[in-house]
Amino acid sequence: MAAGAIDYGELVREDQVHARLYYDDAIFRDEMERIFSRVWAYVGHESEVAEPGEFVARWMGLQPVLLVRDRNRRLHLLLNRCRHRSNTVCQLERGKAAGGFRCAYHGWTYAASGELIGMPYPVGYAPGDFRKEDYGLIEVALESYRGFLFGHLNPNGKTLRDHLGATTRLIDQAIDLAPNGELILRAGVLKHMYRANWKMTMENVLDAYHPPILHQSAFHLDSGKSFNWDSIYGPDGNARIRDLGDGHGQIDFSAQNRKSGGFFFQGLRGEVAGDAQRAYIEGLERRLGKERAAETIGNSDPHFSIFPNFNFLPPGQVRLIRPVSVDETHIYYFPALLAGAPEEINRERIRRNGYMHGPAGLVAPDDIDVYERNQDALRARKDEWLLLRRGLRTERRDEDGFRVGMAYEETTQRGIWRHYRKLMSDATGGAAQ
């Protein structure tokens, strides 16, 4: 090993991880290169750029990109950097690039397709010394799975479908709830910034050990103080956690959903008028048939994560994770609306997004507070090993070969770190993931 190289095999053990992984800036820089430059990362949804010229600005690790639909309705993922002397060609988070993108420094202008279409004083170049077609915005590999868009900076390894693996069936489960068979992510976004490491969100979204403690007030407000924690999260509960491989994971509420007739925290009963619920069910039955519609409603929204930056949270919320520095992270929540559902159903999904994850929400502020407390506590350097031992000896393999544990165990966290160690130990670049 080269002098000064970081030994990730030592920092990530089967049942422990070292605190340095959360606060060391050199490790953060390694992550941007060995993870975000080498794996498929979520950048957005097709519905966000549904019309010609529409764009959203996103990041892949620290690299700024533009997701845009050109005049021919083709999707592009472009590096947000002028090819002349470097400048972001777009500073807006979203909009419509009717005239393309123009660099504010020297005026180079690019079409929505990324093509260089103009510059001031082109006579400054000698004949034959410059061809505009050679200097368009750099295109990043982009692939879609049922509307969810992922980019890859170095696509010489896995296809997107290979990367997604078993999570495709969970994406399908989420989309199947829409009467028209599509999700729409155009209802705005909630944004948070927290002063802690990005991996805390990836761990937390698959941590079913904390909700009965950290989010107790949320459950009491939503379901009353008689809420039975153990029936879901406890040793006799119905929820399970599942390591889906490649850093992906799931909190599986399927058994609980079938028992209660829908996700227990979904909020689609009571808050939505009966005629709207009936219209929704009828719409789903027209597409799927009665038996399949009943099964789909019973399964409800899934709860899962796609490494390194995508989370899907019930009821119908997509979360995108953006690392900014070793101790700063931005997270974005997008309500996923059901195409063809009554307005009342989708309005309730939007309300739930704010109710749970807004600045005064019942869930996200709790989590963010804990992330920052975690980061503060990492300054205590006496014993820096963090434990991931719960359920290590009792987890089992399901019929598909995935590791499964009880909700309060740490099977999914170990799965994240197992994949992390593999990616971070490959200093050569290897085959892109």
C-alpha positions as CSV (number, residue, x, y, z in Angstrom):
1,M,0.0,0.0,0.0
2,A,1.3,3.5,-0.9
3,A,2.6,5.6,1.9
4,G,-0.2,7.6,3.5
5,A,-2.9,5.5,1.9
6,I,-6.0,4.9,4.0
7,D,-6.7,1.3,5.0
8,Y,-10.5,1.0,4.6
9,G,-10.4,-2.6,5.4
10,E,-9.2,-1.7,8.9
11,L,-11.6,1.2,9.3
12,V,-14.7,-0.8,8.3
13,R,-15.0,-4.1,10.2
14,E,-17.9,-6.5,10.2
15,D,-19.4,-5.2,13.4
16,Q,-17.7,-1.8,13.9
17,V,-16.8,1.3,11.9
18,H,-14.3,3.9,12.9
19,A,-15.4,7.5,13.6
20,R,-12.7,8.8,11.3
21,L,-15.0,7.8,8.4
22,Y,-17.3,10.7,9.3
23,Y,-14.9,13.5,10.0
24,D,-11.7,13.0,7.9
25,D,-11.6,15.4,5.0
26,A,-9.2,13.1,3.1
27,I,-11.7,10.3,3.3
28,F,-14.5,12.6,2.1
29,R,-12.3,13.5,-1.0
30,D,-11.8,9.8,-1.6
31,E,-15.5,9.2,-1.4
32,M,-16.2,11.8,-4.1
33,E,-13.7,10.0,-6.4
34,R,-14.3,6.3,-5.5
35,I,-18.1,6.4,-5.0
36,F,-19.7,9.4,-6.7
37,S,-17.4,9.2,-9.7
38,R,-17.7,5.5,-10.1
39,V,-21.3,4.5,-9.4
40,W,-24.8,5.4,-10.8
41,A,-26.1,8.3,-8.8
42,Y,-29.7,9.6,-8.7
43,V,-30.2,13.0,-10.5
44,G,-33.9,13.4,-10.9
45,H,-37.2,12.2,-12.4
46,E,-38.4,12.5,-16.0
47,S,-41.5,14.4,-14.9
48,E,-39.3,17.2,-13.5
49,V,-38.2,18.1,-17.0
50,A,-41.3,17.0,-18.9
51,E,-41.4,19.9,-21.5
52,P,-38.8,20.9,-24.1
53,G,-36.2,23.3,-22.6
54,E,-37.0,22.4,-18.9
55,F,-34.0,21.8,-16.7
56,V,-33.0,21.2,-13.1
57,A,-29.6,21.8,-11.7
58,R,-28.2,18.9,-9.6
59,W,-24.9,17.6,-8.3
60,M,-23.1,14.3,-8.6
61,G,-20.9,14.3,-5.5
62,L,-19.3,17.7,-5.9
63,Q,-19.7,18.0,-9.6
64,P,-22.5,20.3,-10.8
65,V,-24.7,18.9,-13.6
66,L,-27.8,20.0,-15.5
67,L,-30.6,17.6,-16.3
68,V,-32.4,19.1,-19.3
69,R,-34.8,18.1,-22.1
70,D,-33.9,19.5,-25.5
71,R,-36.3,20.8,-28.2
72,N,-36.6,17.3,-29.7
73,R,-37.6,16.0,-26.2
74,R,-34.4,14.1,-25.7
75,L,-33.0,14.1,-22.2
76,H,-29.4,15.2,-21.4
77,L,-27.2,15.2,-18.4
78,L,-24.6,17.9,-18.8
79,L,-21.7,19.1,-16.7
80,N,-22.6,22.6,-15.6
81,R,-19.2,24.1,-16.7
82,C,-18.4,26.3,-19.7
83,R,-15.8,24.7,-22.0
84,H,-13.9,28.0,-22.4
85,R,-12.4,29.1,-19.1
86,S,-14.8,27.4,-16.7
87,N,-17.9,29.0,-15.3
88,T,-21.3,27.6,-14.4
89,V,-23.5,28.3,-17.3
90,C,-26.6,28.1,-15.2
91,Q,-27.1,29.4,-11.6
92,L,-30.8,28.6,-11.3
93,E,-32.2,25.5,-9.6
94,R,-34.8,24.9,-12.2
95,G,-36.4,26.6,-15.2
96,K,-36.8,26.7,-18.9
97,A,-33.8,27.2,-21.1
98,A,-35.7,28.8,-24.0
99,G,-32.5,30.4,-25.4
100,G,-30.1,27.8,-24.0
101,F,-27.4,28.4,-21.4
102,R,-25.1,31.4,-21.5
103,C,-21.8,31.7,-19.6
104,A,-21.8,35.1,-17.8
105,Y,-18.0,35.4,-18.0
106,H,-17.4,35.5,-21.8
107,G,-20.8,34.9,-23.3
108,W,-20.4,31.4,-24.8
109,T,-23.9,30.1,-25.4
110,Y,-25.1,26.5,-25.4
111,A,-28.3,24.9,-26.6
112,A,-30.4,22.8,-24.3
113,S,-28.8,19.7,-26.0
114,G,-25.3,21.0,-24.8
115,E,-24.2,22.1,-28.3
116,L,-22.1,25.3,-28.5
117,I,-24.2,27.6,-30.6
118,G,-22.5,31.0,-30.2
119,M,-19.7,33.1,-28.8
120,P,-18.6,36.8,-29.0
121,Y,-15.9,37.6,-31.6
122,P,-15.2,34.1,-33.1
123,V,-12.8,35.8,-35.5
124,G,-10.2,35.7,-32.7
125,Y,-9.5,32.1,-33.6
126,A,-7.3,31.3,-36.6
127,P,-9.0,29.4,-39.5
128,G,-9.1,25.7,-38.8
129,D,-7.9,26.2,-35.2
130,F,-11.4,25.9,-33.6
131,R,-14.5,23.9,-34.3
132,K,-17.6,24.7,-32.3
133,E,-18.8,21.1,-32.5
134,D,-15.8,20.0,-30.4
135,Y,-16.7,22.3,-27.5
136,G,-20.2,21.6,-26.4
137,L,-21.0,21.0,-22.8
138,I,-19.7,17.6,-21.6
139,E,-22.4,15.0,-21.6
140,V,-22.7,12.5,-18.7
141,A,-24.1,9.0,-19.2
142,L,-27.8,9.0,-18.3
143,E,-30.2,6.1,-17.9
144,S,-33.8,5.8,-16.7
145,Y,-35.7,3.2,-14.9
146,R,-39.4,3.9,-15.1
147,G,-38.9,7.6,-15.0
148,F,-36.2,7.6,-12.3
149,L,-33.0,9.1,-13.8
150,F,-29.4,8.1,-12.8
151,G,-26.1,9.5,-14.1
152,H,-22.7,7.9,-14.3
153,L,-19.5,9.9,-14.7
154,N,-17.4,6.9,-15.8
155,P,-19.8,4.3,-17.3
156,N,-17.5,1.4,-18.1
157,G,-18.9,-1.2,-15.7
158,K,-22.5,-2.1,-14.5
159,T,-25.6,-1.1,-16.4
160,L,-28.1,0.9,-14.4
161,R,-30.4,-2.2,-14.2
162,D,-27.5,-4.2,-12.7
163,H,-26.8,-1.5,-10.2
164,L,-30.4,-1.2,-9.1
165,G,-30.8,-5.0,-8.6
166,A,-33.6,-5.9,-6.4
167,T,-34.7,-2.3,-5.8
168,T,-36.4,-2.4,-9.2
169,R,-39.3,-4.4,-7.7
170,L,-39.6,-1.7,-5.0
171,I,-39.7,1.1,-7.6
172,D,-42.4,-0.9,-9.4
173,Q,-44.3,-1.3,-6.1
174,A,-44.3,2.5,-5.7
175,I,-45.4,3.2,-9.3
176,D,-48.1,0.5,-9.2
177,L,-50.0,2.6,-6.7
178,A,-50.7,5.2,-9.5
179,P,-54.0,4.6,-11.4
180,N,-52.2,5.7,-14.6
181,G,-49.0,3.8,-13.8
182,E,-46.8,6.8,-13.4
183,L,-45.4,9.0,-10.7
184,I,-45.1,12.8,-10.9
185,L,-42.4,14.8,-9.1
186,R,-43.4,18.3,-10.0
187,A,-45.1,19.4,-6.7
188,G,-42.1,21.3,-5.4
189,V,-39.3,20.4,-3.0
190,L,-38.4,20.7,0.7
191,K,-34.8,21.5,1.3
192,H,-32.7,21.0,4.5
193,M,-29.0,21.6,5.3
194,Y,-27.3,19.9,8.2
195,R,-23.8,20.2,9.6
196,A,-22.8,16.5,9.6
197,N,-21.6,13.8,7.3
198,W,-23.7,12.6,4.3
199,K,-23.5,8.9,5.3
200,M,-25.6,9.5,8.4
201,T,-28.7,9.9,6.3
202,M,-28.0,6.7,4.3
203,E,-27.6,4.8,7.6
204,N,-30.6,6.5,9.2
205,V,-33.1,5.8,6.5
206,L,-32.7,2.0,7.0
207,D,-32.5,2.2,10.8
208,A,-35.7,0.9,12.3
209,Y,-34.2,0.9,15.8
210,H,-34.6,4.6,16.4
211,P,-38.2,5.5,15.4
212,P,-39.9,4.3,18.7
213,I,-37.4,6.4,20.7
214,L,-36.5,9.5,18.6
215,H,-39.9,9.9,16.8
216,Q,-42.1,8.9,19.7
217,S,-43.9,12.3,19.8
218,A,-44.6,12.0,16.0
219,F,-46.3,8.6,16.5
220,H,-48.3,9.9,19.5
221,L,-49.5,12.9,17.6
222,D,-50.5,10.8,14.5
223,S,-51.8,7.7,16.1
224,G,-52.4,8.5,19.8
225,K,-50.6,7.3,22.9
226,S,-52.0,3.9,22.5
227,F,-49.8,3.2,19.5
228,N,-48.4,-0.3,19.8
229,W,-44.7,0.0,19.1
230,D,-43.8,-3.6,19.6
231,S,-46.4,-4.8,17.1
232,I,-44.2,-3.3,14.4
233,Y,-40.7,-2.6,15.7
234,G,-40.3,-4.9,18.7
235,P,-39.1,-8.5,19.0
236,D,-42.6,-9.7,18.2
237,G,-43.2,-7.1,15.5
238,N,-44.0,-7.5,11.8
239,A,-41.4,-5.2,10.3
240,R,-38.1,-6.5,8.9
241,I,-34.9,-5.0,7.5
242,R,-33.3,-6.3,4.4
243,D,-29.8,-5.9,3.0
244,L,-30.4,-5.9,-0.8
245,G,-26.7,-5.9,-1.7
246,D,-24.5,-3.2,-3.3
247,G,-25.3,-0.8,-0.4
248,H,-29.1,-0.9,-1.1
249,G,-31.6,-1.8,1.6
250,Q,-35.2,-1.9,2.7
251,I,-37.3,-1.6,5.8
252,D,-40.0,-4.1,4.9
253,F,-43.4,-3.2,6.3
254,S,-45.3,-5.6,4.0
255,A,-46.7,-7.8,6.7
256,Q,-47.8,-4.8,8.7
257,N,-49.3,-3.2,5.6
258,R,-51.4,-6.2,4.8
259,K,-52.5,-6.5,8.5
260,S,-53.6,-2.8,8.6
261,G,-54.7,-2.4,5.0
262,G,-52.0,0.1,4.1
263,F,-48.9,1.7,5.5
264,F,-49.6,2.4,9.1
265,F,-48.3,6.0,8.9
266,Q,-49.6,6.7,5.4
267,G,-52.5,9.0,6.3
268,L,-54.8,8.1,3.4
269,R,-57.6,7.0,5.7
270,G,-59.5,9.6,7.7
271,E,-57.9,12.7,6.1
272,V,-59.2,11.9,2.6
273,A,-62.9,11.9,1.8
274,G,-64.5,8.5,1.2
275,D,-65.7,9.4,-2.4
276,A,-62.1,10.3,-3.3
277,Q,-60.8,7.0,-1.8
278,R,-63.4,5.1,-3.8
279,A,-62.6,6.9,-7.0
280,Y,-58.9,6.1,-6.4
281,I,-59.6,2.4,-5.9
282,E,-61.8,2.3,-9.0
283,G,-59.1,3.9,-11.1
284,L,-56.5,1.4,-9.8
285,E,-58.9,-1.5,-10.5
286,R,-59.5,-0.4,-14.1
287,R,-55.7,-0.7,-14.7
288,L,-54.8,-3.7,-12.6
289,G,-58.1,-5.6,-11.9
290,K,-59.7,-6.0,-8.5
291,E,-57.4,-8.7,-7.1
292,R,-54.2,-7.0,-8.1
293,A,-55.4,-3.6,-7.1
294,A,-56.3,-4.9,-3.6
295,E,-52.8,-6.5,-3.3
296,T,-51.2,-3.3,-4.5
297,I,-53.0,-1.1,-2.0
298,G,-52.3,-3.7,0.7
299,N,-48.5,-3.5,0.0
300,S,-48.7,0.3,-0.1
301,D,-45.6,2.5,-0.5
302,P,-42.2,0.8,0.0
303,H,-39.5,2.1,2.2
304,F,-36.0,1.7,0.7
305,S,-32.7,3.2,-0.2
306,I,-30.5,3.0,-3.3
307,F,-26.8,3.7,-2.7
308,P,-25.3,6.2,-2.7
309,N,-27.9,9.1,-2.7
310,F,-31.6,8.0,-3.2
311,N,-34.2,7.2,-0.6
312,F,-37.9,6.4,-1.0
313,L,-40.0,7.1,2.1
314,P,-43.7,6.4,2.7
315,P,-46.0,8.0,1.9
316,G,-44.6,8.7,-1.5
317,Q,-41.6,10.8,-0.9
318,V,-38.3,10.8,-2.8
319,R,-35.2,12.1,-0.9
320,L,-32.0,13.1,-2.7
321,I,-28.8,13.4,-0.7
322,R,-26.1,15.9,-1.7
323,P,-22.7,15.8,0.1
324,V,-21.2,19.3,0.3
325,S,-18.2,18.7,2.6
326,V,-17.2,16.2,5.2
327,D,-19.5,17.9,7.7
328,E,-22.1,19.5,5.6
329,T,-25.0,17.8,3.7
330,H,-28.0,19.0,1.8
331,I,-31.1,16.9,1.5
332,Y,-34.2,17.4,-0.8
333,Y,-37.7,15.9,-0.3
334,F,-39.9,15.6,-3.4
335,P,-43.6,14.5,-3.0
336,A,-44.2,11.6,-5.5
337,L,-47.8,12.1,-6.8
338,L,-49.9,9.4,-8.3
339,A,-50.8,10.0,-11.9
340,G,-54.6,9.6,-12.4
341,A,-55.4,9.7,-8.6
342,P,-58.0,12.1,-7.4
343,E,-56.7,15.5,-6.4
344,E,-57.5,14.9,-2.7
345,I,-55.2,11.9,-2.6
346,N,-52.2,13.8,-4.1
347,R,-52.9,16.8,-2.0
348,E,-52.7,14.6,1.1
349,R,-49.4,13.2,-0.1
350,I,-48.1,16.8,-0.4
351,R,-49.4,17.7,3.0
352,R,-47.7,14.6,4.5
353,N,-44.4,15.6,3.0
354,G,-44.5,18.9,5.0
355,Y,-46.1,17.3,8.0
356,M,-43.3,14.8,8.4
357,H,-40.3,16.5,6.8
358,G,-40.9,20.3,6.8
359,P,-39.0,22.7,9.0
360,A,-41.6,22.1,11.8
361,G,-42.2,18.5,10.8
362,L,-42.5,15.5,13.0
363,V,-39.6,13.4,11.6
364,A,-36.9,15.2,9.6
365,P,-36.1,17.9,12.3
366,D,-35.6,15.1,14.9
367,D,-33.2,13.2,12.5
368,I,-31.3,16.4,11.5
369,D,-30.8,17.3,15.2
370,V,-29.4,13.8,15.9
371,Y,-27.0,14.0,12.9
372,E,-25.5,17.2,14.1
373,R,-25.2,15.8,17.7
374,N,-23.5,12.8,16.2
375,Q,-21.0,15.0,14.4
376,D,-20.4,17.0,17.6
377,A,-19.8,13.8,19.6
378,L,-17.2,12.6,17.1
379,R,-14.8,15.2,18.6
380,A,-14.5,12.9,21.6
381,R,-11.5,10.8,20.5
382,K,-10.9,8.4,23.3
383,D,-12.6,5.3,21.8
384,E,-13.6,5.9,18.2
385,W,-15.2,2.6,17.3
386,L,-19.0,2.7,16.6
387,L,-20.9,-0.5,17.1
388,L,-23.0,-2.3,14.4
389,R,-23.4,-5.6,16.2
390,R,-27.1,-5.9,16.8
391,G,-28.5,-9.0,15.2
392,L,-25.2,-10.1,13.7
393,R,-25.6,-13.7,15.0
394,T,-29.4,-13.9,14.4
395,E,-29.8,-12.4,10.9
396,R,-30.9,-15.0,8.3
397,R,-31.0,-15.3,4.5
398,D,-34.4,-15.1,2.8
399,E,-35.5,-17.1,-0.2
400,D,-33.7,-14.7,-2.5
401,G,-30.5,-14.9,-0.6
402,F,-30.7,-11.5,1.0
403,R,-29.7,-10.9,4.6
404,V,-32.8,-10.2,6.8
405,G,-33.0,-9.0,10.4
406,M,-35.6,-7.9,12.9
407,A,-36.5,-4.2,12.6
408,Y,-34.4,-3.2,15.6
409,E,-31.2,-4.9,14.4
410,E,-28.4,-3.5,12.2
411,T,-28.4,-5.8,9.2
412,T,-28.9,-2.9,6.7
413,Q,-26.2,-0.7,8.2
414,R,-23.7,-3.6,8.0
415,G,-24.7,-4.0,4.3
416,I,-24.1,-0.3,3.5
417,W,-20.6,-0.5,5.1
418,R,-19.8,-3.8,3.5
419,H,-20.3,-2.3,0.1
420,Y,-18.6,1.0,1.1
421,R,-15.5,-1.0,2.1
422,K,-15.4,-2.7,-1.3
423,L,-15.7,0.6,-3.2
424,M,-13.3,2.5,-1.1
425,S,-10.6,-0.3,-1.1
426,D,-10.4,-0.2,-4.9
427,A,-7.8,2.7,-5.3
428,T,-7.1,1.8,-8.9
429,G,-10.6,2.7,-10.2
430,G,-11.2,-0.9,-11.4
431,A,-14.5,-1.5,-13.2
432,A,-17.0,1.3,-12.7
433,Q,-19.9,0.2,-10.5
